[in-house]
Amino acid sequence: MEIRGLSFGYDRARPVLRDIDLAIPRGSVVGIMGQSGCGKTTLLRVIMGALRPSAGEARVLGHATGRLDSQGLYAMRRKMGMLFQFGALFTDMSVYENVAFPLREHTALREELLNDLVMMKLHAVGLRGAAHLTPTELSGGMARRVALARSIALDPSLILYDEPFTGLDPISFGVIVRLIRELNDSLGATSIIVTHDVQEALGVVDYVYFMADGRVIARGTPDEMRESREPFVHQFVNGLAEGPVPFHYPAPGYEADLELSVS
């Protein structure tokens, strides 16, 4: 995937992404990080073709997404897997049917072969024994793993993760991190992890792009990001209260709010 000079805004008065350049080679796991509201998820939507660039170009799997018609977008997305922030499982379907859904939609496989593929994907995430359960019977970590199995059902070339670590307990987090790395490498895929959970992501990614205010302000390996002296990156990686991102929201003088006289 390659993005050059990309900008996007819902209107001229609200630019969200500004002049973004990045390149993601085949087979890598790349993190796109930054605080909430910096444009990470919007960038992910541009990558999947849900939003068209206002300027510049996003080339994904060999296609300029802004030039694709509906049929071209669907064909491109068939080669992509998506793990949504909270799984987005179909609550009226069993675990089995959730994973089978993309196979039923995009293939004409015999039921016996479809069954084998679903069980293989569930086995890969450790949940073959939960095939008969419904999403309401799963823990948060289990639901995320089922969603991961569904996202790889078609053996995608590109897997997108939107905040995959949110709300997970330490055990579930460890499982998801391991699965992201192992599935990417075993499938020969490329993975993009959008997250603000820096320490968690730095342990699994090969390369990092840091975003702030709709721009890429830093890039490098996890070790380079840990050692970065760029003020925003240093504050974000180390969880510091003081830095370019202020702790206090802009307000009048404290004394004025407390009606204190200043001598």
C-alpha positions in Angstrom: 0.0 0.0 0.0 1.2 3.5 -0.9 -0.2 6.9 0.0 1.1 10.1 -1.5 0.0 13.7 -0.7 -3.3 12.5 0.7 -5.7 15.0 2.1 -9.3 14.5 3.2 -12.1 16.7 4.6 -15.8 16.4 5.0 -15.9 19.9 3.8 -13.4 22.7 3.1 -13.9 24.1 6.6 -13.1 20.7 8.3 -9.9 19.2 7.0 -9.3 15.8 8.7 -6.2 14.5 6.9 -3.4 16.7 5.6 -0.7 15.8 3.1 -0.1 12.3 4.3 2.7 10.1 2.8 3.3 6.5 3.8 4.2 3.2 2.3 3.5 -0.3 3.7 5.4 -3.2 2.2 4.0 -6.7 1.7 4.3 -9.0 4.7 4.7 -6.3 7.3 2.7 -5.4 10.4 2.5 -1.6 10.6 1.0 0.6 13.4 -0.8 3.9 12.8 -0.9 5.6 16.2 -1.9 8.8 17.8 -4.4 10.2 20.3 -8.2 9.9 19.8 -9.5 12.3 17.1 -6.2 12.6 15.2 -7.6 11.1 12.0 -6.5 7.4 12.3 -9.8 5.8 11.7 -10.6 8.3 8.9 -7.3 7.2 7.2 -8.4 3.6 7.6 -11.7 4.4 5.8 -9.8 6.0 3.0 -7.6 2.9 2.7 -10.7 0.6 2.4 -12.3 2.9 -0.1 -15.2 4.0 2.1 -14.0 7.6 1.7 -12.5 9.2 -1.3 -9.4 11.5 -1.0 -10.0 15.2 -1.4 -6.4 15.4 -2.8 -3.6 13.0 -3.4 -3.8 9.3 -3.9 -4.2 6.0 -2.0 -2.9 3.0 -3.9 -4.1 -0.2 -2.1 -3.4 -3.7 -3.5 -2.4 -2.1 -6.8 -5.5 0.1 -7.2 -6.0 3.8 -6.7 -9.1 3.7 -4.5 -10.4 7.1 -5.5 -10.8 5.9 -9.1 -12.6 2.6 -8.5 -16.3 2.2 -9.2 -18.5 0.1 -6.9 -17.7 -3.1 -8.6 -14.0 -2.4 -8.4 -14.2 -1.5 -4.7 -16.1 -4.8 -3.9 -13.4 -6.8 -5.8 -10.6 -5.0 -3.9 -12.3 -5.5 -0.5 -12.7 -9.2 -1.2 -8.9 -9.3 -0.7 -9.1 -7.4 2.6 -10.0 -8.5 6.1 -11.4 -6.0 8.7 -11.4 -6.4 12.5 -13.7 -3.7 13.8 -13.1 -2.1 17.2 -15.6 -4.2 19.1 -15.9 -7.1 16.8 -19.2 -6.2 15.1 -20.4 -9.8 15.2 -23.9 -10.6 14.0 -25.8 -11.3 17.2 -28.5 -13.4 15.6 -25.9 -15.8 14.2 -23.9 -18.5 15.8 -20.1 -18.3 16.0 -20.0 -20.8 13.2 -22.3 -18.8 10.9 -20.4 -15.5 11.7 -17.2 -17.0 10.3 -19.0 -18.7 7.4 -20.8 -15.5 6.4 -18.1 -14.1 4.1 -17.5 -17.5 2.6 -21.2 -17.9 1.8 -21.4 -14.3 0.4 -18.3 -14.5 -1.9 -17.9 -18.2 -2.8 -20.0 -21.1 -4.0 -18.2 -23.8 -1.9 -19.9 -27.1 -1.1 -21.1 -27.2 2.5 -18.6 -29.9 3.4 -15.7 -27.8 2.2 -17.1 -24.6 3.8 -17.4 -26.5 7.1 -13.7 -27.5 6.9 -12.6 -23.9 6.3 -14.7 -22.5 9.1 -13.4 -25.0 11.5 -9.8 -24.3 10.4 -10.3 -20.6 11.0 -11.8 -21.2 14.4 -9.1 -23.6 15.3 -6.5 -21.0 14.4 -8.0 -18.6 17.1 -8.5 -21.4 19.6 -12.3 -21.4 19.5 -13.3 -24.5 17.4 -15.2 -25.8 20.5 -17.3 -22.6 20.6 -18.7 -22.9 17.1 -22.3 -23.5 18.4 -22.3 -20.6 20.8 -23.9 -17.2 20.1 -22.0 -13.9 20.5 -24.0 -13.1 23.7 -22.5 -16.2 25.2 -18.9 -15.1 24.6 -16.5 -13.0 26.7 -15.2 -9.8 25.1 -11.9 -11.5 24.3 -13.5 -14.5 22.8 -15.8 -12.3 20.6 -12.7 -10.4 19.4 -11.1 -13.7 18.4 -14.2 -14.9 16.5 -14.2 -11.5 14.7 -10.6 -12.2 13.8 -11.4 -15.6 12.5 -14.1 -14.0 10.3 -11.7 -11.4 9.0 -9.3 -14.1 7.7 -12.0 -16.4 6.3 -11.1 -15.5 2.7 -7.3 -15.6 3.3 -7.0 -11.8 2.7 -3.9 -10.1 1.4 -4.5 -7.1 3.6 -5.9 -7.1 7.2 -7.1 -3.9 8.9 -7.4 -3.6 12.6 -9.3 -0.7 14.2 -8.4 -0.4 17.9 -8.1 -4.2 18.4 -6.9 -4.0 22.0 -9.6 -1.8 23.4 -11.4 -3.3 26.5 -9.3 -6.5 26.7 -8.0 -8.0 29.9 -4.3 -8.8 30.0 -4.8 -12.5 29.0 -7.1 -11.7 26.1 -4.7 -8.9 25.0 -1.8 -11.3 25.0 -3.7 -13.8 22.9 -4.8 -11.2 20.3 -1.3 -9.8 20.0 0.1 -13.2 19.3 -2.6 -14.1 16.9 -2.1 -10.8 14.9 1.5 -11.6 14.4 1.1 -15.4 13.7 -1.8 -15.0 11.4 -0.1 -12.3 9.4 3.1 -14.3 9.0 1.3 -17.6 8.2 -1.0 -16.1 5.6 1.7 -14.0 4.0 -0.5 -11.0 4.5 0.1 -7.4 5.4 -1.5 -5.9 8.5 -2.3 -2.3 9.5 -3.1 -1.7 13.2 -4.9 1.6 14.0 -4.6 2.2 17.8 -3.8 4.7 20.5 -2.6 1.9 22.8 1.1 2.6 22.2 2.9 0.1 24.4 0.7 -2.8 23.4 1.2 -2.1 19.7 4.9 -1.4 19.8 5.4 -5.1 20.9 3.9 -6.5 17.7 4.5 -4.0 14.8 7.5 -3.8 12.5 7.1 -0.1 11.8 5.1 2.9 13.1 3.5 6.0 11.8 2.6 8.6 14.4 -0.3 11.0 13.6 -1.3 14.3 15.2 -3.8 16.8 14.0 -4.4 14.9 10.8 -0.7 14.7 9.8 2.1 12.1 10.1 4.6 13.7 12.4 7.0 10.8 13.0 7.8 7.4 11.6 10.2 4.6 12.4 10.8 1.3 14.1 9.4 0.6 17.6 12.8 1.1 19.1 13.1 4.5 17.3 9.7 5.6 18.6 10.6 4.6 22.2 13.8 6.7 21.9 12.3 9.6 20.0 12.8 13.1 21.3 10.1 14.5 19.1 8.0 16.2 21.9 4.6 14.8 20.9 5.9 11.2 20.4 7.9 11.4 23.6 4.9 12.5 25.6 2.6 9.9 24.0 4.9 6.9 24.3 5.7 7.6 27.9 2.2 8.7 28.9 3.3 12.1 30.3 0.8 14.6 31.5 2.9 17.6 30.4 3.9 18.2 26.8 2.5 19.4 23.5 -0.9 17.9 24.4 -2.0 20.0 27.5 -3.5 18.5 30.6 -5.8 21.5 31.2 -8.5 22.5 28.7 -8.2 26.2 27.8 -9.9 28.2 30.5 -9.9 31.7 32.2 -7.5 32.2 35.1 -8.0 29.9 38.0 -8.2 32.8 40.4 -11.1 34.3 38.4 -13.2 31.1 38.6 -12.7 30.9 42.4 -13.4 34.7 42.7 -10.1 35.2 44.5 -8.7 38.7 44.6 -5.2 39.1 43.3 -3.0 41.5 45.3 
